[in-house]
Amino acid sequence: MKIDDYYLLLKLNEVGTIRGTAKAILISQPAVTQRLKWIEAYFDEMIFIRTQKKLQPTPAGELILQHAKEVVQREQMLEAKLSQSREKIQGTLSIACSSLVSQRFLPAILGEFTVQYPKVTIDLVTGISEDIKRNYRDYHVCMIRGEPLKETTCQHLFADKLYIFDTEPFPDEGIKERPLISFNSDDSMHDLVDDWLYRYGHNIKPQRMITVDQIETCKQLMKQGIGMAVLPESVSADMMDDYPHMPLMLNGENVTRDTWVCYHEGVVQLPQVDAFISALHNHVFSH
């Protein structure tokens, strides 16, 4: 068995179809099928059951997939340790990043980083901060929103002020009754908004909630006059002159959404991780 065979098994399990896996790793579908048959013959076990929807691991397949994961992890650990002994910064850098940060800030950061360290392989996963927190042990560095990650070293990157926007003005008196549009985010974001509405949003009464999957969809629905939306400054700074808005304030201070970089202290011994964390602190997170 080659290390690529173990990577193939893990990719098949992740994607769930032979066709999708072939497309993801840029080889032909017959080649993937043939390689899987060879691997199953090597172990003398059927690894996947082919259903109409997706590949399902057999009990033996689950054991083999766990073994494959361990082999790949050991290979990556060896690569990381070897990179420590080399002069040039290289190796794999695994990053889990909040979707908003990955859209708004990370491309510029990684663009500069990869120019400076072209031999570093970037392994990037994006998603909701709550999902990242559940799987934080799988990554060298986590860039999350909301509360810092317990049991890790966390450093503050920036505070993102929250504003409520609408196409209609916010009156000084009376109650503003409009639908409130929210986007798919972790609970800490929704808790901030709910707390503000409960404690200080006496003039704002949402008629109903509209929930969408992406923050960009939320912005566009608000711009079409469908309802109000609470948005971070990082994605709404260019809207300030065009749409009525007001900052979320509690006890005379702005309500903010904090962004953190979190990692286990030991990983900074890896040169590529240490270099990336330094790049984050050197970056200006302007809106």
N, C-alpha and C positions, 0 to 999 in steps of 0.2 A: 504493500500500500504506500502511495505517495501522499505527501501532505495535501496536494491539490485534490486528492480523492476525498479527504476528510472535509475540506472546504466545500466541495461539491455536495456532499451529503447535507451539510448544514444549510447550504443555500436552497437545496430542494425542499428541506423542511420549512425554511423561512418563507419561500415563495409559494409553495404548495402545488405547483404544476411543472411538468417537464418543459412545456413550451415557454412559460414565463422565466424559468431558470435559464434556458438556452439564450433567451433574449437578454437577460441580465448579465450573463458572463460572456456574451458575444461569441458563442459557438453554435453549431447546428443542433437542431432537436434530435436527429438520429444519433449524433455523437454523444449527447447526454444520455439517451436511452441505452446505448451500447455500453457506456462507462458504468452506468448504474447496474446493468446486468452483470458486468465483470465483478463489481464490488460485492454484489449479492452472492455470486458464485464463490468469491474469495472467503466470505464468512459462512457460506452454505446456509444462508438464512434469507428469507424475504424481508426486506427492510421497510417497504411501503406497500400499502394496499391502494390500488388505483381506483378511486371513486369518481363519480361524474363531476363533483365539485373540486376536490383537491386530493392530494396524496395524504394518506393517513398512516403514521408509523405503526408497525406491528409491535407487540411486546418486545420481541427480539430487536426490532428496529430502534425502539426507545433506548435500549441498552447500548446499541452501537452508536446512536447519535450522541449519547452522553459521553461515550468514549471519544468520539470525534471532537466534541467540544473541549475535552480535557487535553487531547493531543494538540489542538490548535492553540489553546491557551499556553501550554508548555512551550510551544514553538515561539509564540509571541513574547513570552517571558525571557526566553533565551536570546531572542533578537534584541529585546530591550536592554538586557544585561551586557550584551556585546557592544551595544551602542555607547554604553557608559565608558568603555575603555578606548574609544576612538576619539581622535582629535575633532573631527567634524561632527556637527550635530546632525543626527539622522535617526532612523527608526520610525516606529509608528506612534502617532499622537491621537488618542481616542478622545473625542469631545462630544458631550451631550449638551445641547443648547436650546433654550427656550425659543419657540417659533418666532416671536416678535424680535428678539435680539438677533436671531439668525437672518432675518429678513432685512433688518434696519442697519445693523452694525457689523455683523460678522464677515460679510463679503470683503469689506475694505481691510479688516484686520487680517484675515487669512491671505488676502492678495499681497499685502506687504510681507507677511510672515513667510509665505512660500517662495517669494523672490529672494529673501534673505537666507532661507534654509531649504533649498530645493530638494534635498535628499530626505526630508521628513515626509512620511506618508500620513495623510490626514484621514482619519476614520471618524466621520461626522454623523451624528443622529440628532434630529430636531423633533420637538414635540412640546406638550404641555409640561409645565414644571413639576406637577404632581407625579406624572409618569416617570420623569427623569429621577425624581427623588426615590422612587420605589426601586429603581435599578441602578443606583449611583455607583455600586461596587463594580459595574461593568465598564466604567470609563476612568480615564486618567483625570479629566477635568469636567466639571459640570457648571454650566452658566444658567442660573435659575432666577426666577422672579418671585417676589413675595418674601417669605421667611427664609433665613439661612438654614442650611442643611446640618442637622445635628450629627455628632460623631465625626465631623470633618473640620478641616481648617477652612474658614470662609472669609473672604475679603470683599468689602463693599466696592462696587464699580460705579454706580450712579443712582440717583433718586429721580424717578419719573413722576412729575406732577400729573394729577388727574383733573380733567375738565369735563363738564357736561355741555353738550352741543345740541343745537336744534336749528331749524330754519325759521322758527318763530321766536320773538324776543322773550326774555325772562323778565316778568313784571316784578316791580318792587313790592307791590301789594297784590293781594288776592292769591288764588291757588291756580297753578298751572297744571292742567290735566292733559297728559299726552301719553301715547304708548312709549315704553322704554325698550330700546333695542340693545341686546347684549350679545357678546360673542363668546364662543367656547373658550373657557380659560379655567384655571384651577380655582379651588374654593376661596383662597385668600383674596383674590380679586373681587369675587362676588360679595364676600364678607365686608370688604372696605366700602363698597357701594351701598349695601344694605344698611350698614351702620350709619353712614352719612345721611341716607334718606330718613332713617328713624330718628336721629338726634338733631339734625340741622336742616333737613330738607322739608321744613314745614310748608313752604310755598309750592312744593313740587309733589304731585300725586300721580304716579304712573297709573294709567287706565288699565293697561295689560302689559305683559312681557312678551317680547318677540326675541327668540334666541336663534342665532345663526352660527355657522361653524367657523368662519374666518373674520378677523378684524376688518379686513378690507370690505367685505360684504356689509358689515355693520356700518361703516363709514358711508358707503354708497346709498344704503337705504335711508340713512339720516339726511343725506344731501337731497334726496328726492322728496323730503317732507313727510316721510312715513312715521317718524317719531324721534324721540330724544336718544342720545347715546353718550355714555361715559367713555372717554378715550384718553389714553396716556399722551403726554406732550410729545413724546418721541415720534408718534405717528400723526399728530394733529397740528403741529406748529405752523404748517403752511395753510391751515384753514382759519386761523385766528382772525384775519382781516375780512373774511367773507361770510362767516356764520356767527349768529349770536351764541355766546358761551359764557360760562362762569366757572371759576375754580372751585373744587371741592375743598372746603375748609373745616377744620375741627380745632376748637380751642385757639383760634387765631392763627393756626398754621396750616399749610397746604397738606392735603392728603396725598401721599406719594406711594408709588409702587417701586420698591427697591430691587435692584439687580445685583447678584452676587456671583463671584467665582468661588467654587468649593472644590476641595481635593483632599486626599489623604496626605499627611505631611511627608510620608516616605517617597511619594512619587516625584517630588521635586529633585530627587537625586538623579532622575533621568534628565539628561541635558535638554531634550526636545520639550519636555514638560516645563522645566524651569524657564526656558526661552519664551515659551508661549505665554506663561503667566506674566513675565516681564513685559511682553508686547501688549498685553491687556492693560497693564497699569500705565504704559506710555501712551496709550490711545486716548484721544479726547472724545468723549461721548457727548458731542454737541447735538442739539436737535435741529 
